[in-house]
């Protein structure tokens, strides 16, 4: 089965926003064994949308579209689809009722413009949107092909794909079983892992592929197997997963949908430990990552963002003499930040980060991208230095992810860290 992806909107063509929708959809379809035949971005021009739909359906069994479903004048996708299928636009009562209920909750009434957004092509199967006002629309076309039009807001589109589109695809189209096993690794780059796994990859059966999915600080290793016997595929991947784990070793942090904050949270809960954080150059980003996990209040006590020397001294008891002689970007500074966090927040384990995110502030001795990280309890402490400039935002992200991995290693290897002092 093949699919073609269309994203609608002038804002995409002029670079005002980045098209993340097609990348996400492609990943999800690939997991279902659906090959991407092509993708395109189209402006808010009626004729161009119609022609793009015609072309996409000539190239693939399935067309997924996002964008142009709102109630403003530039949202013309629905009218273009109605014209392509040569059907009238009709008022959809259920969408209107859902809209009335939504506006009632926020003490507003439905405007005439919003009401106009309830008109849909007559032949559309409406897929209700629990995350927004515009529903998705499913169209069955001649020759057994399908077209799905969804809102362009990423979180709405993703919800609709998971709740409606992917399940309907599995019902409508025959698909060969596809099985996956994913390992989350941290602390080793893609190239290093590829070198370790070279012989493993060469020996993989023809029906199994290994994919490297890197991001800053982590790499997901995804095994994918295709075949006719799903039970046999599961057994095959379970065996290969064990072999893969042995080769990668301690770099394996989690599995499947795990993220580093989820892994850290699970480890802290298992050990009954409370965590505190002290941040300088990351500006609260590390704490943000940790609090993306539901239930994190059971182990995350809080954090301090101490950018200035004065606050490092006042809030965390960092030594003024040390700061004056060694500076905030130093091993001793993050060590004292950890100690201060343990004392002031009353936690069992603490993480501290201090560095130069850039692009200003670097020196010959401490260039931009220099970051010190410390993790410890009241008995043991470990430190780590980063010396790599990736640009300010990436420096912050990489430092936070590296801090999470250092904390993982500390909890994993340091026996004393697993016991309350």
Secondary structure, DSSP 8 states (H G I E B T S, - for coil): -EEEEEEE-HHHHTTSS---HHHHHHHHHHHTT-EEEEEEEE-S-HHHHHHHHHHHHHH-SEEEEES--SSSTT--HHHHHHHHHT--EEE-HHHHHHHHHHHHHTT----HHHHHTTEEETT-EEE--TTSSS-EEEEE-GGG-EEEEE-SSHHHHHHHIIIIIHHHHHHHS---EEEEEEEEEESS-HHHHHHHTHHHHHTS-TTEEEEEEEETTEEEEEEEEEES-HHHHHHHHHHHHHHHHHHHGGGEEEETT--HHHHHHHHHHHHT--EEEEESTTTTHHHHHHTTSTTGGGTEEEEEE--SHHHHHHHH---HHHHHHH-SSSHHHHHHHHHHHHHHH--SEEEEEEE--SSS---SSS-TTEEEEEEE-SS-EEEEEEE----HHHHHHHHHHHHHHHHHHHHHH-GGGGS--
